[in-house]
Amino acid sequence: MSQFDEVIQRQQTNSVKWDLTAEIFGRSDVLPMWVADMDFKAPPEVLEALNKRIGHGVFGYSSISDKTKNAVMEWSKKRNGWSFEKEAILFSPGVVTALSLAIQTYSAPGEKILLQSPVYTPFFDMVKRNGRIAVNSQLILQNGRYEIDFDDLDEKMGNPDVKLMLLCNPHNPGGRSWKREELIKIGQLAQKHDVLIVSDEIHSDMMLFGNKHVPFASISKEFSDLSITCFAPSKTFNLAGLQASIMVIENDSLRRRMDETLHRLGFFTLNALGSIAMETAYRFGGEWLTELTSYLEKNINYAMKYIQDEIPGIKAIKPDASYLLWLDCRDLHLDDKEIKRLLLHKGKVALEEGTKYGPGGEGFVRLNAGCPLETLKDGLSRIKTAFHRDPER
């Protein structure tokens, strides 16, 4: 039995995923498989380090030690072959916060931010809430994989009001890990049009089925000089509630501007427990992550086969990374409201609506497979029930 087979009751822990179902979905009896956190305990080394720190009992002001920064650097070099100096590292409470900070720092109200939909909902949200205008270069779904329309991307980047691009790599919700040659094309267009790349790489540690992650900034100094890379241990080790993430900015001028924004907003350090969890996970979590990755691959293979065999009308897109499955429901010939209604009220399962991810998300839903197999089987059975059509009488 794997450690990830344990079913942990998360109700009454202030869990967004489990305790807010009535508030978000209108009923409390649904199985939540929507938001992107896993139903697994963090690595035991992390739990031990947190317990030791809590046992100390004093929680005064804390700083981020060089040991934490070194752990980040060593993890990046070992996992992805990407080396950078300690001075390039800045911190934020989360990657979404980092995206907002980048928008505030490197663009002005009314300017345009380039996105590639369907994409993680906060990309659109942070652009709008910061008074900028989203420009979309929609991805193309071909043979079950998303591809970039580079002619369209070139045209959109050529708009002089487009100041930066939010890149999602690996892509959420489609699961694509962009290949080196694709990233090179993006970087060349960014150089051509003087567009800054803000690369969200939060899912990059959970590469599946032999795929390899290529950090955008690792490709060349020229690309590093025009980019900000955002990542965190939160998805990888299920630590989102501790709110600790990383920004790597190797360009001195860009980093100084970001540092000024952080200080202007009164942000100086990380939560003491978040910093400890980050350092410990990156130092000692490798073996745990290897076991997790294997478990997620089995979950995803099981889900894809079940959907293919048992739920006609739905196609699952196999991800290159992470634990999210993007389900194409268009062959059901139902509108998005009816898909949601059937899932919630007939199947009693809560998934993410595809329309939240912008143009191209219509007719899709997102399923979180980062859970014990027993929970996944329950969820898939509920999806089958939702779309089962009784024989005509």
C-alpha positions as CSV (number, residue, x, y, z in Angstrom):
1,M,0.0,0.0,0.0
2,S,1.3,3.4,-0.9
3,Q,1.4,6.3,1.5
4,F,-0.8,8.1,-1.0
5,D,-3.6,5.6,-0.7
6,E,-4.5,7.0,2.7
7,V,-7.9,8.8,2.7
8,I,-7.6,11.8,5.0
9,Q,-10.7,13.6,6.2
10,R,-10.1,17.3,5.4
11,Q,-13.4,18.7,6.5
12,Q,-13.4,21.2,9.3
13,T,-9.8,22.3,8.6
14,N,-10.8,25.5,6.9
15,S,-10.0,23.8,3.6
16,V,-11.2,25.8,0.6
17,K,-11.6,22.6,-1.4
18,W,-13.6,20.6,1.2
19,D,-15.2,23.2,3.6
20,L,-16.6,25.7,1.1
21,T,-18.5,23.4,-1.2
22,A,-21.9,24.8,-0.1
23,E,-20.8,28.3,-0.5
24,I,-19.2,27.8,-3.9
25,F,-21.4,25.2,-5.5
26,G,-24.6,25.6,-3.6
27,R,-24.6,22.2,-1.9
28,S,-22.4,20.4,0.6
29,D,-22.9,16.8,-0.5
30,V,-20.7,17.0,-3.6
31,L,-17.2,15.4,-3.9
32,P,-14.8,18.3,-4.5
33,M,-12.3,17.6,-7.4
34,W,-11.9,21.1,-8.6
35,V,-9.3,23.4,-7.0
36,A,-5.6,22.4,-7.5
37,D,-4.5,21.1,-4.2
38,M,-3.9,17.5,-3.4
39,D,-5.4,15.3,-0.7
40,F,-2.1,14.0,0.5
41,K,0.0,14.8,3.5
42,A,3.2,16.8,3.0
43,P,6.5,14.9,3.1
44,P,7.3,13.5,6.6
45,E,10.6,15.5,6.7
46,V,8.6,18.7,6.2
47,L,6.1,17.8,9.0
48,E,9.0,17.0,11.3
49,A,10.7,20.3,10.7
50,L,7.4,22.2,11.2
51,N,6.7,20.4,14.4
52,K,10.2,21.1,15.7
53,R,9.8,24.8,14.9
54,I,6.3,25.0,16.5
55,G,7.7,23.2,19.6
56,H,10.1,26.0,20.1
57,G,7.1,28.2,20.9
58,V,8.5,31.6,20.0
59,F,7.3,33.2,16.7
60,G,8.9,36.6,16.6
61,Y,10.0,38.3,13.4
62,S,12.0,36.0,11.2
63,S,14.2,36.4,8.1
64,I,14.9,34.1,5.1
65,S,18.2,32.4,5.6
66,D,20.8,31.8,3.0
67,K,20.2,28.1,3.7
68,T,16.7,28.5,2.2
69,K,18.1,30.3,-0.9
70,N,20.8,27.7,-1.3
71,A,18.1,24.9,-1.1
72,V,16.2,26.7,-3.9
73,M,19.3,27.0,-6.1
74,E,20.4,23.4,-5.5
75,W,16.9,22.0,-6.3
76,S,16.7,24.0,-9.6
77,K,20.1,22.8,-10.7
78,K,19.5,19.2,-9.8
79,R,15.9,19.0,-11.2
80,N,16.2,21.2,-14.3
81,G,19.9,21.9,-14.9
82,W,19.3,25.6,-14.3
83,S,21.8,27.5,-12.2
84,F,21.4,31.1,-11.0
85,E,23.0,33.3,-8.4
86,K,21.5,33.7,-4.9
87,E,21.1,37.4,-5.5
88,A,18.6,36.6,-8.3
89,I,16.0,35.2,-5.8
90,L,13.1,37.2,-4.4
91,F,10.1,35.8,-2.5
92,S,6.4,36.4,-2.5
93,P,3.4,34.8,-0.7
94,G,2.3,32.9,-3.8
95,V,2.7,32.7,-7.6
96,V,-0.6,34.5,-8.2
97,T,0.7,37.3,-6.0
98,A,3.9,37.3,-8.0
99,L,1.9,37.6,-11.3
100,S,0.1,40.6,-9.8
101,L,3.4,42.2,-8.6
102,A,4.9,41.7,-12.1
103,I,1.9,43.4,-13.8
104,Q,2.1,46.3,-11.3
105,T,5.9,46.7,-11.7
106,Y,6.4,46.3,-15.4
107,S,3.3,47.8,-17.0
108,A,1.0,50.8,-16.5
109,P,-2.8,51.0,-16.1
110,G,-4.4,50.7,-19.5
111,E,-1.5,48.8,-21.1
112,K,-2.0,45.3,-22.5
113,I,-0.9,41.9,-21.2
114,L,-0.7,38.9,-23.5
115,L,-2.2,35.6,-22.5
116,Q,-2.8,32.2,-24.1
117,S,-6.2,30.8,-23.3
118,P,-7.6,28.5,-22.2
119,V,-5.5,29.4,-19.2
120,Y,-5.5,29.5,-15.4
121,T,-8.2,31.8,-14.3
122,P,-6.1,34.2,-12.2
123,F,-4.2,35.2,-15.3
124,F,-7.3,37.0,-16.5
125,D,-8.3,38.1,-13.0
126,M,-5.0,39.7,-12.2
127,V,-4.8,41.6,-15.5
128,K,-8.4,43.0,-14.9
129,R,-8.0,43.8,-11.3
130,N,-4.8,45.8,-12.0
131,G,-6.5,47.9,-14.6
132,R,-4.7,46.4,-17.6
133,I,-6.2,44.9,-20.8
134,A,-5.9,41.2,-21.7
135,V,-4.9,40.4,-25.2
136,N,-5.4,36.7,-26.0
137,S,-3.5,34.5,-28.4
138,Q,-5.7,31.4,-28.2
139,L,-4.0,28.0,-28.2
140,I,-5.0,25.5,-30.8
141,L,-6.1,21.9,-29.9
142,Q,-4.8,19.5,-32.4
143,N,-4.9,15.7,-32.0
144,G,-5.5,16.0,-28.2
145,R,-2.6,18.4,-27.6
146,Y,-2.5,22.2,-27.4
147,E,-0.2,24.0,-29.9
148,I,0.8,27.6,-30.1
149,D,-0.4,29.7,-33.1
150,F,3.0,31.5,-33.6
151,D,1.7,33.7,-36.4
152,D,-1.0,35.0,-34.1
153,L,1.4,35.3,-31.3
154,D,3.7,37.4,-33.5
155,E,0.9,39.7,-34.5
156,K,-0.4,40.1,-30.9
157,M,3.1,40.8,-29.5
158,G,3.6,43.4,-32.3
159,N,1.0,45.6,-30.7
160,P,3.0,48.4,-29.1
161,D,0.7,48.5,-26.1
162,V,1.6,44.9,-25.2
163,K,4.2,45.2,-22.5
164,L,4.4,41.7,-21.1
165,M,3.3,38.1,-21.6
166,L,2.1,35.7,-18.9
167,L,3.5,32.3,-19.9
168,C,2.1,29.2,-18.2
169,N,4.7,26.4,-18.4
170,P,3.6,23.7,-17.9
171,H,0.3,24.9,-19.1
172,N,-2.8,24.9,-16.8
173,P,-5.3,23.5,-17.6
174,G,-4.2,21.7,-20.8
175,G,-1.2,20.0,-19.2
176,R,1.3,20.9,-22.0
177,S,4.9,21.3,-21.1
178,W,6.3,23.6,-23.8
179,K,9.3,22.2,-25.6
180,R,12.7,23.9,-25.9
181,E,12.0,24.8,-29.6
182,E,8.7,26.3,-28.7
183,L,10.1,28.4,-25.9
184,I,12.9,29.6,-28.3
185,K,10.3,30.8,-30.7
186,I,8.5,32.6,-27.9
187,G,11.7,34.2,-26.7
188,Q,12.7,35.3,-30.2
189,L,9.3,37.0,-30.6
190,A,9.7,38.7,-27.2
191,Q,13.1,40.0,-28.3
192,K,11.7,41.2,-31.6
193,H,8.9,43.1,-30.0
194,D,10.5,44.1,-26.7
195,V,8.0,42.1,-24.6
196,L,8.8,40.9,-21.1
197,I,8.0,37.3,-20.3
198,V,6.6,36.4,-16.9
199,S,6.8,32.6,-16.7
200,D,4.6,30.7,-14.2
201,E,6.4,27.4,-13.7
202,I,4.6,26.2,-10.6
203,H,3.7,22.8,-11.9
204,S,7.2,22.1,-13.3
205,D,8.4,19.7,-10.6
206,M,5.7,17.2,-11.4
207,M,6.7,16.1,-14.8
208,L,5.0,12.9,-16.0
209,F,5.6,10.0,-18.4
210,G,9.3,10.9,-19.1
211,N,8.7,14.5,-20.1
212,K,11.3,17.1,-19.1
213,H,10.8,20.7,-18.0
214,V,12.8,23.5,-19.6
215,P,12.8,26.7,-17.6
216,F,12.3,29.6,-20.0
217,A,15.2,31.6,-18.5
218,S,17.6,28.7,-18.7
219,I,17.7,28.7,-22.5
220,S,20.0,31.8,-22.9
221,K,21.2,34.9,-21.1
222,E,19.2,36.9,-23.5
223,F,16.0,35.1,-22.5
224,S,16.9,35.3,-18.8
225,D,17.4,39.1,-19.2
226,L,13.8,39.6,-20.5
227,S,12.0,37.3,-18.0
228,I,10.8,36.7,-14.5
229,T,10.4,33.1,-13.5
230,C,7.8,32.2,-10.8
231,F,7.6,28.8,-9.0
232,A,7.0,27.3,-5.5
233,P,6.9,24.1,-3.5
234,S,3.2,24.6,-3.0
235,K,1.8,22.4,-5.7
236,T,4.7,20.0,-5.6
237,F,4.6,19.2,-1.9
238,N,1.0,20.3,-1.1
239,L,2.0,23.3,0.9
240,A,-0.2,26.0,-0.6
241,G,-1.6,27.0,2.7
242,L,1.8,28.1,4.0
243,Q,2.1,30.7,1.2
244,A,5.7,30.8,0.1
245,S,6.9,31.2,-3.5
246,I,9.9,32.2,-5.4
247,M,10.7,34.7,-8.2
248,V,14.0,34.4,-10.0
249,I,15.0,37.6,-11.8
250,E,18.5,37.6,-13.1
251,N,18.3,41.0,-14.8
252,D,19.6,43.4,-12.2
253,S,17.4,46.3,-13.3
254,L,14.2,44.2,-13.4
255,R,15.0,42.8,-10.0
256,R,15.6,46.2,-8.4
257,R,12.2,47.4,-9.8
258,M,10.5,44.4,-8.3
259,D,12.2,44.8,-5.0
260,E,11.0,48.4,-4.9
261,T,7.5,47.2,-5.5
262,L,7.7,44.7,-2.7
263,H,9.0,47.3,-0.3
264,R,6.4,49.8,-1.4
265,L,3.7,47.3,-0.5
266,G,5.3,46.5,2.8
267,F,6.4,42.9,2.0
268,F,9.7,42.1,3.6
269,T,9.9,38.4,4.4
270,L,8.0,35.0,4.3
271,N,5.9,33.4,7.0
272,A,8.4,31.7,9.3
273,L,6.8,28.3,8.8
274,G,6.5,28.7,5.0
275,S,10.2,29.4,4.8
276,I,11.1,26.3,6.8
277,A,8.7,24.1,4.8
278,M,10.2,25.4,1.5
279,E,13.8,24.7,2.6
280,T,13.0,21.3,4.0
281,A,11.0,20.2,1.0
282,Y,13.7,21.2,-1.5
283,R,16.4,19.6,0.6
284,F,14.7,16.3,1.5
285,G,11.6,15.9,-0.6
286,G,13.1,14.3,-3.7
287,E,12.4,10.7,-2.8
288,W,8.8,11.6,-1.7
289,L,8.2,13.4,-5.0
290,T,9.5,10.4,-7.0
291,E,6.9,8.2,-5.3
292,L,4.2,10.8,-5.8
293,T,4.9,11.2,-9.5
294,S,4.6,7.4,-10.0
295,Y,1.3,7.5,-8.1
296,L,0.0,10.4,-10.2
297,E,0.9,8.6,-13.4
298,K,-1.1,5.6,-12.3
299,N,-4.0,7.7,-11.4
300,I,-4.0,9.5,-14.7
301,N,-3.7,6.3,-16.7
302,Y,-6.6,4.8,-14.7
303,A,-8.8,7.9,-15.2
304,M,-8.1,8.1,-18.9
305,K,-8.9,4.4,-19.5
306,Y,-12.1,4.6,-17.4
307,I,-13.3,7.7,-19.3
308,Q,-12.6,6.1,-22.6
309,D,-14.3,2.9,-21.7
310,E,-17.2,4.1,-19.5
311,I,-18.1,7.7,-20.4
312,P,-18.9,8.1,-24.1
313,G,-18.8,11.7,-25.2
314,I,-15.8,12.8,-23.0
315,K,-12.2,12.8,-24.1
316,A,-9.4,13.3,-21.5
317,I,-6.3,15.1,-22.6
318,K,-3.2,13.4,-21.3
319,P,-1.0,15.9,-19.4
320,D,2.7,16.2,-19.6
321,A,2.8,17.4,-16.0
322,S,0.9,17.7,-12.8
323,Y,-2.3,16.1,-11.6
324,L,-5.0,18.0,-13.5
325,L,-7.0,16.4,-16.3
326,W,-8.7,18.6,-18.9
327,L,-11.8,16.9,-20.0
328,D,-13.3,17.6,-23.5
329,C,-17.1,17.2,-23.1
330,R,-18.1,18.8,-26.4
331,D,-19.3,15.5,-27.9
332,L,-22.0,15.3,-25.2
333,H,-23.7,18.2,-27.1
334,L,-24.6,20.0,-23.9
335,D,-24.1,23.6,-23.0
336,D,-21.8,24.6,-20.1
337,K,-24.7,25.3,-17.7
338,E,-26.2,21.9,-18.3
339,I,-22.8,20.2,-17.9
340,K,-22.4,21.9,-14.5
341,R,-25.9,21.1,-13.5
342,L,-25.6,17.4,-14.3
343,L,-22.3,17.1,-12.5
344,L,-23.5,18.9,-9.4
345,H,-27.0,17.7,-9.0
346,K,-27.0,14.3,-10.7
347,G,-23.4,13.1,-10.2
348,K,-22.8,15.1,-7.1
349,V,-19.2,16.0,-8.0
350,A,-17.6,19.4,-8.2
351,L,-15.2,20.1,-11.1
352,E,-13.9,23.3,-12.5
353,E,-15.9,24.8,-15.4
354,G,-14.0,25.2,-18.6
355,T,-15.5,28.7,-19.3
356,K,-13.5,30.0,-16.3
357,Y,-10.3,29.6,-18.4
358,G,-11.3,32.0,-21.2
359,P,-12.0,31.4,-24.9
360,G,-11.5,27.8,-25.9
361,G,-12.6,26.5,-22.5
362,E,-16.2,26.1,-23.6
363,G,-17.4,22.5,-23.4
364,F,-14.5,21.5,-21.1
365,V,-14.1,20.8,-17.3
366,R,-11.0,20.3,-15.2
367,L,-10.6,17.3,-12.9
368,N,-8.1,17.1,-10.0
369,A,-6.6,13.6,-9.9
370,G,-4.2,14.5,-7.0
371,C,-6.0,12.2,-4.5
372,P,-6.1,8.6,-3.3
373,L,-7.2,6.1,-6.0
374,E,-10.2,5.3,-4.0
375,T,-11.4,8.9,-4.1
376,L,-10.6,9.1,-7.9
377,K,-12.7,6.0,-8.5
378,D,-15.6,7.6,-6.6
379,G,-15.3,10.8,-8.6
380,L,-15.2,9.1,-11.9
381,S,-18.2,7.0,-11.0
382,R,-20.1,10.2,-10.2
383,I,-19.1,11.7,-13.5
384,K,-20.4,8.6,-15.3
385,T,-23.7,8.9,-13.3
386,A,-24.0,12.6,-14.2
387,F,-24.0,11.9,-17.9
388,H,-25.7,8.5,-18.0
389,R,-28.8,8.6,-20.1
390,D,-31.6,6.4,-19.1
391,P,-33.0,4.2,-22.0
392,E,-36.0,5.8,-23.6
393,R,-39.3,4.2,-22.5
